[in-house]
Amino acid sequence: MENKGLRRTIMTLAFLIFVLAWVGVVAAKFLTDSLAVFTAAVTAAAFATEGLIWVLAIVGGWAIFARRRNFWKRMSGDQSSYYDGDRP
């Protein structure tokens, strides 16, 4: 699997876990009267949110690392060639 596909798969999985965790919070709120269950669901959703933030940061950093030559050219103001191919 190529890097772009792997990055997309990882981000999709992290986002799916995040959404399911918050759906679990809503379900715990409306389906149970237990404060302990609701607290556990919110705690799990908070960890899922934190995990999503870290995954996005790591994958974003990974993408920048993979395109570091073009990134540094943009950051340094060198506009001679942002891309590896010829521009019209």
Phi and psi restraints in degrees (range 20) as a CNS / XPLOR table:
assign (resid 1 and name C) (resid 2 and name N)
       (resid 2 and name CA) (resid 2 and name C) 1.0 -75.1 20.0 2
assign (resid 2 and name N) (resid 2 and name CA)
       (resid 2 and name C) (resid 3 and name N) 1.0 163.9 20.0 2
assign (resid 2 and name C) (resid 3 and name N)
       (resid 3 and name CA) (resid 3 and name C) 1.0 -61.2 20.0 2
assign (resid 3 and name N) (resid 3 and name CA)
       (resid 3 and name C) (resid 4 and name N) 1.0 -42.2 20.0 2
assign (resid 3 and name C) (resid 4 and name N)
       (resid 4 and name CA) (resid 4 and name C) 1.0 -62.8 20.0 2
assign (resid 4 and name N) (resid 4 and name CA)
       (resid 4 and name C) (resid 5 and name N) 1.0 -42.4 20.0 2
assign (resid 4 and name C) (resid 5 and name N)
       (resid 5 and name CA) (resid 5 and name C) 1.0 -66.3 20.0 2
assign (resid 5 and name N) (resid 5 and name CA)
       (resid 5 and name C) (resid 6 and name N) 1.0 -38.4 20.0 2
assign (resid 5 and name C) (resid 6 and name N)
       (resid 6 and name CA) (resid 6 and name C) 1.0 -66.4 20.0 2
assign (resid 6 and name N) (resid 6 and name CA)
       (resid 6 and name C) (resid 7 and name N) 1.0 -43.1 20.0 2
assign (resid 6 and name C) (resid 7 and name N)
       (resid 7 and name CA) (resid 7 and name C) 1.0 -61.4 20.0 2
assign (resid 7 and name N) (resid 7 and name CA)
       (resid 7 and name C) (resid 8 and name N) 1.0 -43.7 20.0 2
assign (resid 7 and name C) (resid 8 and name N)
       (resid 8 and name CA) (resid 8 and name C) 1.0 -63.9 20.0 2
assign (resid 8 and name N) (resid 8 and name CA)
       (resid 8 and name C) (resid 9 and name N) 1.0 -40.8 20.0 2
assign (resid 8 and name C) (resid 9 and name N)
       (resid 9 and name CA) (resid 9 and name C) 1.0 -63.4 20.0 2
assign (resid 9 and name N) (resid 9 and name CA)
       (resid 9 and name C) (resid 10 and name N) 1.0 -43.5 20.0 2
assign (resid 9 and name C) (resid 10 and name N)
       (resid 10 and name CA) (resid 10 and name C) 1.0 -64.4 20.0 2
assign (resid 10 and name N) (resid 10 and name CA)
       (resid 10 and name C) (resid 11 and name N) 1.0 -44.1 20.0 2
assign (resid 10 and name C) (resid 11 and name N)
       (resid 11 and name CA) (resid 11 and name C) 1.0 -66.1 20.0 2
assign (resid 11 and name N) (resid 11 and name CA)
       (resid 11 and name C) (resid 12 and name N) 1.0 -39.0 20.0 2
assign (resid 11 and name C) (resid 12 and name N)
       (resid 12 and name CA) (resid 12 and name C) 1.0 -64.4 20.0 2
assign (resid 12 and name N) (resid 12 and name CA)
       (resid 12 and name C) (resid 13 and name N) 1.0 -43.6 20.0 2
assign (resid 12 and name C) (resid 13 and name N)
       (resid 13 and name CA) (resid 13 and name C) 1.0 -63.6 20.0 2
assign (resid 13 and name N) (resid 13 and name CA)
       (resid 13 and name C) (resid 14 and name N) 1.0 -43.7 20.0 2
assign (resid 13 and name C) (resid 14 and name N)
       (resid 14 and name CA) (resid 14 and name C) 1.0 -63.2 20.0 2
assign (resid 14 and name N) (resid 14 and name CA)
       (resid 14 and name C) (resid 15 and name N) 1.0 -42.2 20.0 2
assign (resid 14 and name C) (resid 15 and name N)
       (resid 15 and name CA) (resid 15 and name C) 1.0 -67.2 20.0 2
assign (resid 15 and name N) (resid 15 and name CA)
       (resid 15 and name C) (resid 16 and name N) 1.0 -37.8 20.0 2
assign (resid 15 and name C) (resid 16 and name N)
       (resid 16 and name CA) (resid 16 and name C) 1.0 -63.1 20.0 2
assign (resid 16 and name N) (resid 16 and name CA)
       (resid 16 and name C) (resid 17 and name N) 1.0 -43.2 20.0 2
assign (resid 16 and name C) (resid 17 and name N)
       (resid 17 and name CA) (resid 17 and name C) 1.0 -62.0 20.0 2
assign (resid 17 and name N) (resid 17 and name CA)
       (resid 17 and name C) (resid 18 and name N) 1.0 -42.6 20.0 2
assign (resid 17 and name C) (resid 18 and name N)
       (resid 18 and name CA) (resid 18 and name C) 1.0 -58.9 20.0 2
assign (resid 18 and name N) (resid 18 and name CA)
       (resid 18 and name C) (resid 19 and name N) 1.0 -49.7 20.0 2
assign (resid 18 and name C) (resid 19 and name N)
       (resid 19 and name CA) (resid 19 and name C) 1.0 -64.3 20.0 2
assign (resid 19 and name N) (resid 19 and name CA)
       (resid 19 and name C) (resid 20 and name N) 1.0 -45.2 20.0 2
assign (resid 19 and name C) (resid 20 and name N)
       (resid 20 and name CA) (resid 20 and name C) 1.0 -63.2 20.0 2
assign (resid 20 and name N) (resid 20 and name CA)
       (resid 20 and name C) (resid 21 and name N) 1.0 -35.2 20.0 2
assign (resid 20 and name C) (resid 21 and name N)
       (resid 21 and name CA) (resid 21 and name C) 1.0 -64.9 20.0 2
assign (resid 21 and name N) (resid 21 and name CA)
       (resid 21 and name C) (resid 22 and name N) 1.0 -42.4 20.0 2
assign (resid 21 and name C) (resid 22 and name N)
       (resid 22 and name CA) (resid 22 and name C) 1.0 -74.2 20.0 2
assign (resid 22 and name N) (resid 22 and name CA)
       (resid 22 and name C) (resid 23 and name N) 1.0 -29.6 20.0 2
assign (resid 22 and name C) (resid 23 and name N)
       (resid 23 and name CA) (resid 23 and name C) 1.0 -64.5 20.0 2
assign (resid 23 and name N) (resid 23 and name CA)
       (resid 23 and name C) (resid 24 and name N) 1.0 -37.4 20.0 2
assign (resid 23 and name C) (resid 24 and name N)
       (resid 24 and name CA) (resid 24 and name C) 1.0 -63.0 20.0 2
assign (resid 24 and name N) (resid 24 and name CA)
       (resid 24 and name C) (resid 25 and name N) 1.0 -35.6 20.0 2
assign (resid 24 and name C) (resid 25 and name N)
       (resid 25 and name CA) (resid 25 and name C) 1.0 -64.1 20.0 2
assign (resid 25 and name N) (resid 25 and name CA)
       (resid 25 and name C) (resid 26 and name N) 1.0 -46.0 20.0 2
assign (resid 25 and name C) (resid 26 and name N)
       (resid 26 and name CA) (resid 26 and name C) 1.0 -62.9 20.0 2
assign (resid 26 and name N) (resid 26 and name CA)
       (resid 26 and name C) (resid 27 and name N) 1.0 -42.8 20.0 2
assign (resid 26 and name C) (resid 27 and name N)
       (resid 27 and name CA) (resid 27 and name C) 1.0 -63.4 20.0 2
assign (resid 27 and name N) (resid 27 and name CA)
       (resid 27 and name C) (resid 28 and name N) 1.0 -42.1 20.0 2
assign (resid 27 and name C) (resid 28 and name N)
       (resid 28 and name CA) (resid 28 and name C) 1.0 -64.7 20.0 2
assign (resid 28 and name N) (resid 28 and name CA)
       (resid 28 and name C) (resid 29 and name N) 1.0 -36.2 20.0 2
assign (resid 28 and name C) (resid 29 and name N)
       (resid 29 and name CA) (resid 29 and name C) 1.0 -66.3 20.0 2
assign (resid 29 and name N) (resid 29 and name CA)
       (resid 29 and name C) (resid 30 and name N) 1.0 -43.8 20.0 2
assign (resid 29 and name C) (resid 30 and name N)
       (resid 30 and name CA) (resid 30 and name C) 1.0 -93.1 20.0 2
assign (resid 30 and name N) (resid 30 and name CA)
       (resid 30 and name C) (resid 31 and name N) 1.0 -18.5 20.0 2
assign (resid 30 and name C) (resid 31 and name N)
       (resid 31 and name CA) (resid 31 and name C) 1.0 -102.3 20.0 2
assign (resid 31 and name N) (resid 31 and name CA)
       (resid 31 and name C) (resid 32 and name N) 1.0 -15.1 20.0 2
assign (resid 31 and name C) (resid 32 and name N)
       (resid 32 and name CA) (resid 32 and name C) 1.0 -130.9 20.0 2
assign (resid 32 and name N) (resid 32 and name CA)
       (resid 32 and name C) (resid 33 and name N) 1.0 156.5 20.0 2
assign (resid 32 and name C) (resid 33 and name N)
       (resid 33 and name CA) (resid 33 and name C) 1.0 -104.3 20.0 2
assign (resid 33 and name N) (resid 33 and name CA)
       (resid 33 and name C) (resid 34 and name N) 1.0 4.7 20.0 2
assign (resid 33 and name C) (resid 34 and name N)
       (resid 34 and name CA) (resid 34 and name C) 1.0 -81.5 20.0 2
assign (resid 34 and name N) (resid 34 and name CA)
       (resid 34 and name C) (resid 35 and name N) 1.0 122.4 20.0 2
assign (resid 34 and name C) (resid 35 and name N)
       (resid 35 and name CA) (resid 35 and name C) 1.0 -68.0 20.0 2
assign (resid 35 and name N) (resid 35 and name CA)
       (resid 35 and name C) (resid 36 and name N) 1.0 -34.2 20.0 2
assign (resid 35 and name C) (resid 36 and name N)
       (resid 36 and name CA) (resid 36 and name C) 1.0 -64.9 20.0 2
assign (resid 36 and name N) (resid 36 and name CA)
       (resid 36 and name C) (resid 37 and name N) 1.0 -42.3 20.0 2
assign (resid 36 and name C) (resid 37 and name N)
       (resid 37 and name CA) (resid 37 and name C) 1.0 -66.3 20.0 2
assign (resid 37 and name N) (resid 37 and name CA)
       (resid 37 and name C) (resid 38 and name N) 1.0 -43.9 20.0 2
assign (resid 37 and name C) (resid 38 and name N)
       (resid 38 and name CA) (resid 38 and name C) 1.0 -63.3 20.0 2
assign (resid 38 and name N) (resid 38 and name CA)
       (resid 38 and name C) (resid 39 and name N) 1.0 -42.3 20.0 2
assign (resid 38 and name C) (resid 39 and name N)
       (resid 39 and name CA) (resid 39 and name C) 1.0 -63.4 20.0 2
assign (resid 39 and name N) (resid 39 and name CA)
       (resid 39 and name C) (resid 40 and name N) 1.0 -41.1 20.0 2
assign (resid 39 and name C) (resid 40 and name N)
       (resid 40 and name CA) (resid 40 and name C) 1.0 -64.7 20.0 2
assign (resid 40 and name N) (resid 40 and name CA)
       (resid 40 and name C) (resid 41 and name N) 1.0 -39.8 20.0 2
assign (resid 40 and name C) (resid 41 and name N)
       (resid 41 and name CA) (resid 41 and name C) 1.0 -66.1 20.0 2
assign (resid 41 and name N) (resid 41 and name CA)
       (resid 41 and name C) (resid 42 and name N) 1.0 -42.3 20.0 2
assign (resid 41 and name C) (resid 42 and name N)
       (resid 42 and name CA) (resid 42 and name C) 1.0 -66.3 20.0 2
assign (resid 42 and name N) (resid 42 and name CA)
       (resid 42 and name C) (resid 43 and name N) 1.0 -38.8 20.0 2
assign (resid 42 and name C) (resid 43 and name N)
       (resid 43 and name CA) (resid 43 and name C) 1.0 -63.3 20.0 2
assign (resid 43 and name N) (resid 43 and name CA)
       (resid 43 and name C) (resid 44 and name N) 1.0 -44.5 20.0 2
assign (resid 43 and name C) (resid 44 and name N)
       (resid 44 and name CA) (resid 44 and name C) 1.0 -63.1 20.0 2
assign (resid 44 and name N) (resid 44 and name CA)
       (resid 44 and name C) (resid 45 and name N) 1.0 -40.0 20.0 2
assign (resid 44 and name C) (resid 45 and name N)
       (resid 45 and name CA) (resid 45 and name C) 1.0 -67.3 20.0 2
assign (resid 45 and name N) (resid 45 and name CA)
       (resid 45 and name C) (resid 46 and name N) 1.0 -35.9 20.0 2
assign (resid 45 and name C) (resid 46 and name N)
       (resid 46 and name CA) (resid 46 and name C) 1.0 -64.4 20.0 2
assign (resid 46 and name N) (resid 46 and name CA)
       (resid 46 and name C) (resid 47 and name N) 1.0 -42.0 20.0 2
assign (resid 46 and name C) (resid 47 and name N)
       (resid 47 and name CA) (resid 47 and name C) 1.0 -65.0 20.0 2
assign (resid 47 and name N) (resid 47 and name CA)
       (resid 47 and name C) (resid 48 and name N) 1.0 -37.9 20.0 2
assign (resid 47 and name C) (resid 48 and name N)
       (resid 48 and name CA) (resid 48 and name C) 1.0 -64.9 20.0 2
assign (resid 48 and name N) (resid 48 and name CA)
       (resid 48 and name C) (resid 49 and name N) 1.0 -39.4 20.0 2
assign (resid 48 and name C) (resid 49 and name N)
       (resid 49 and name CA) (resid 49 and name C) 1.0 -64.9 20.0 2
assign (resid 49 and name N) (resid 49 and name CA)
       (resid 49 and name C) (resid 50 and name N) 1.0 -45.3 20.0 2
assign (resid 49 and name C) (resid 50 and name N)
       (resid 50 and name CA) (resid 50 and name C) 1.0 -62.0 20.0 2
assign (resid 50 and name N) (resid 50 and name CA)
       (resid 50 and name C) (resid 51 and name N) 1.0 -41.7 20.0 2
assign (resid 50 and name C) (resid 51 and name N)
       (resid 51 and name CA) (resid 51 and name C) 1.0 -62.5 20.0 2
assign (resid 51 and name N) (resid 51 and name CA)
       (resid 51 and name C) (resid 52 and name N) 1.0 -40.2 20.0 2
assign (resid 51 and name C) (resid 52 and name N)
       (resid 52 and name CA) (resid 52 and name C) 1.0 -62.5 20.0 2
assign (resid 52 and name N) (resid 52 and name CA)
       (resid 52 and name C) (resid 53 and name N) 1.0 -42.9 20.0 2
assign (resid 52 and name C) (resid 53 and name N)
       (resid 53 and name CA) (resid 53 and name C) 1.0 -60.0 20.0 2
assign (resid 53 and name N) (resid 53 and name CA)
       (resid 53 and name C) (resid 54 and name N) 1.0 -45.5 20.0 2
assign (resid 53 and name C) (resid 54 and name N)
       (resid 54 and name CA) (resid 54 and name C) 1.0 -66.3 20.0 2
assign (resid 54 and name N) (resid 54 and name CA)
       (resid 54 and name C) (resid 55 and name N) 1.0 -41.1 20.0 2
assign (resid 54 and name C) (resid 55 and name N)
       (resid 55 and name CA) (resid 55 and name C) 1.0 -63.0 20.0 2
assign (resid 55 and name N) (resid 55 and name CA)
       (resid 55 and name C) (resid 56 and name N) 1.0 -43.9 20.0 2
assign (resid 55 and name C) (resid 56 and name N)
       (resid 56 and name CA) (resid 56 and name C) 1.0 -62.3 20.0 2
assign (resid 56 and name N) (resid 56 and name CA)
       (resid 56 and name C) (resid 57 and name N) 1.0 -39.0 20.0 2
assign (resid 56 and name C) (resid 57 and name N)
       (resid 57 and name CA) (resid 57 and name C) 1.0 -66.8 20.0 2
assign (resid 57 and name N) (resid 57 and name CA)
       (resid 57 and name C) (resid 58 and name N) 1.0 -42.3 20.0 2
assign (resid 57 and name C) (resid 58 and name N)
       (resid 58 and name CA) (resid 58 and name C) 1.0 -68.5 20.0 2
assign (resid 58 and name N) (resid 58 and name CA)
       (resid 58 and name C) (resid 59 and name N) 1.0 -44.8 20.0 2
assign (resid 58 and name C) (resid 59 and name N)
       (resid 59 and name CA) (resid 59 and name C) 1.0 -67.4 20.0 2
assign (resid 59 and name N) (resid 59 and name CA)
       (resid 59 and name C) (resid 60 and name N) 1.0 -39.0 20.0 2
assign (resid 59 and name C) (resid 60 and name N)
       (resid 60 and name CA) (resid 60 and name C) 1.0 -63.0 20.0 2
assign (resid 60 and name N) (resid 60 and name CA)
       (resid 60 and name C) (resid 61 and name N) 1.0 -41.5 20.0 2
assign (resid 60 and name C) (resid 61 and name N)
       (resid 61 and name CA) (resid 61 and name C) 1.0 -65.5 20.0 2
assign (resid 61 and name N) (resid 61 and name CA)
       (resid 61 and name C) (resid 62 and name N) 1.0 -37.3 20.0 2
assign (resid 61 and name C) (resid 62 and name N)
       (resid 62 and name CA) (resid 62 and name C) 1.0 -63.4 20.0 2
assign (resid 62 and name N) (resid 62 and name CA)
       (resid 62 and name C) (resid 63 and name N) 1.0 -42.5 20.0 2
assign (resid 62 and name C) (resid 63 and name N)
       (resid 63 and name CA) (resid 63 and name C) 1.0 -65.1 20.0 2
assign (resid 63 and name N) (resid 63 and name CA)
       (resid 63 and name C) (resid 64 and name N) 1.0 -41.9 20.0 2
assign (resid 63 and name C) (resid 64 and name N)
       (resid 64 and name CA) (resid 64 and name C) 1.0 -64.5 20.0 2
assign (resid 64 and name N) (resid 64 and name CA)
       (resid 64 and name C) (resid 65 and name N) 1.0 -41.7 20.0 2
assign (resid 64 and name C) (resid 65 and name N)
       (resid 65 and name CA) (resid 65 and name C) 1.0 -61.1 20.0 2
assign (resid 65 and name N) (resid 65 and name CA)
       (resid 65 and name C) (resid 66 and name N) 1.0 -40.2 20.0 2
assign (resid 65 and name C) (resid 66 and name N)
       (resid 66 and name CA) (resid 66 and name C) 1.0 -66.2 20.0 2
assign (resid 66 and name N) (resid 66 and name CA)
       (resid 66 and name C) (resid 67 and name N) 1.0 -28.7 20.0 2
assign (resid 66 and name C) (resid 67 and name N)
       (resid 67 and name CA) (resid 67 and name C) 1.0 -114.4 20.0 2
assign (resid 67 and name N) (resid 67 and name CA)
       (resid 67 and name C) (resid 68 and name N) 1.0 35.5 20.0 2
assign (resid 67 and name C) (resid 68 and name N)
       (resid 68 and name CA) (resid 68 and name C) 1.0 -63.1 20.0 2
assign (resid 68 and name N) (resid 68 and name CA)
       (resid 68 and name C) (resid 69 and name N) 1.0 -33.1 20.0 2
assign (resid 68 and name C) (resid 69 and name N)
       (resid 69 and name CA) (resid 69 and name C) 1.0 -63.0 20.0 2
assign (resid 69 and name N) (resid 69 and name CA)
       (resid 69 and name C) (resid 70 and name N) 1.0 -49.7 20.0 2
assign (resid 69 and name C) (resid 70 and name N)
       (resid 70 and name CA) (resid 70 and name C) 1.0 -65.9 20.0 2
assign (resid 70 and name N) (resid 70 and name CA)
       (resid 70 and name C) (resid 71 and name N) 1.0 -37.2 20.0 2
assign (resid 70 and name C) (resid 71 and name N)
       (resid 71 and name CA) (resid 71 and name C) 1.0 -61.1 20.0 2
assign (resid 71 and name N) (resid 71 and name CA)
       (resid 71 and name C) (resid 72 and name N) 1.0 -46.5 20.0 2
assign (resid 71 and name C) (resid 72 and name N)
       (resid 72 and name CA) (resid 72 and name C) 1.0 -68.7 20.0 2
assign (resid 72 and name N) (resid 72 and name CA)
       (resid 72 and name C) (resid 73 and name N) 1.0 -32.6 20.0 2
assign (resid 72 and name C) (resid 73 and name N)
       (resid 73 and name CA) (resid 73 and name C) 1.0 -64.2 20.0 2
assign (resid 73 and name N) (resid 73 and name CA)
       (resid 73 and name C) (resid 74 and name N) 1.0 -41.8 20.0 2
assign (resid 73 and name C) (resid 74 and name N)
       (resid 74 and name CA) (resid 74 and name C) 1.0 -66.3 20.0 2
assign (resid 74 and name N) (resid 74 and name CA)
       (resid 74 and name C) (resid 75 and name N) 1.0 -42.2 20.0 2
assign (resid 74 and name C) (resid 75 and name N)
       (resid 75 and name CA) (resid 75 and name C) 1.0 -68.3 20.0 2
assign (resid 75 and name N) (resid 75 and name CA)
       (resid 75 and name C) (resid 76 and name N) 1.0 -32.5 20.0 2
assign (resid 75 and name C) (resid 76 and name N)
       (resid 76 and name CA) (resid 76 and name C) 1.0 -86.8 20.0 2
assign (resid 76 and name N) (resid 76 and name CA)
       (resid 76 and name C) (resid 77 and name N) 1.0 -6.0 20.0 2
assign (resid 76 and name C) (resid 77 and name N)
       (resid 77 and name CA) (resid 77 and name C) 1.0 87.3 20.0 2
assign (resid 77 and name N) (resid 77 and name CA)
       (resid 77 and name C) (resid 78 and name N) 1.0 5.2 20.0 2
assign (resid 77 and name C) (resid 78 and name N)
       (resid 78 and name CA) (resid 78 and name C) 1.0 -76.9 20.0 2
assign (resid 78 and name N) (resid 78 and name CA)
       (resid 78 and name C) (resid 79 and name N) 1.0 106.9 20.0 2
assign (resid 78 and name C) (resid 79 and name N)
       (resid 79 and name CA) (resid 79 and name C) 1.0 -101.0 20.0 2
assign (resid 79 and name N) (resid 79 and name CA)
       (resid 79 and name C) (resid 80 and name N) 1.0 15.6 20.0 2
assign (resid 79 and name C) (resid 80 and name N)
       (resid 80 and name CA) (resid 80 and name C) 1.0 -67.0 20.0 2
assign (resid 80 and name N) (resid 80 and name CA)
       (resid 80 and name C) (resid 81 and name N) 1.0 -38.7 20.0 2
assign (resid 80 and name C) (resid 81 and name N)
       (resid 81 and name CA) (resid 81 and name C) 1.0 -159.2 20.0 2
assign (resid 81 and name N) (resid 81 and name CA)
       (resid 81 and name C) (resid 82 and name N) 1.0 103.1 20.0 2
assign (resid 81 and name C) (resid 82 and name N)
       (resid 82 and name CA) (resid 82 and name C) 1.0 -82.6 20.0 2
assign (resid 82 and name N) (resid 82 and name CA)
       (resid 82 and name C) (resid 83 and name N) 1.0 -21.4 20.0 2
assign (resid 82 and name C) (resid 83 and name N)
       (resid 83 and name CA) (resid 83 and name C) 1.0 -120.0 20.0 2
assign (resid 83 and name N) (resid 83 and name CA)
       (resid 83 and name C) (resid 84 and name N) 1.0 159.7 20.0 2
assign (resid 83 and name C) (resid 84 and name N)
       (resid 84 and name CA) (resid 84 and name C) 1.0 -76.5 20.0 2
assign (resid 84 and name N) (resid 84 and name CA)
       (resid 84 and name C) (resid 85 and name N) 1.0 -20.1 20.0 2
assign (resid 84 and name C) (resid 85 and name N)
       (resid 85 and name CA) (resid 85 and name C) 1.0 -96.9 20.0 2
assign (resid 85 and name N) (resid 85 and name CA)
       (resid 85 and name C) (resid 86 and name N) 1.0 172.9 20.0 2
assign (resid 85 and name C) (resid 86 and name N)
       (resid 86 and name CA) (resid 86 and name C) 1.0 -77.6 20.0 2
assign (resid 86 and name N) (resid 86 and name CA)
       (resid 86 and name C) (resid 87 and name N) 1.0 139.7 20.0 2
assign (resid 86 and name C) (resid 87 and name N)
       (resid 87 and name CA) (resid 87 and name C) 1.0 -99.1 20.0 2
assign (resid 87 and name N) (resid 87 and name CA)
       (resid 87 and name C) (resid 88 and name N) 1.0 145.0 20.0 2
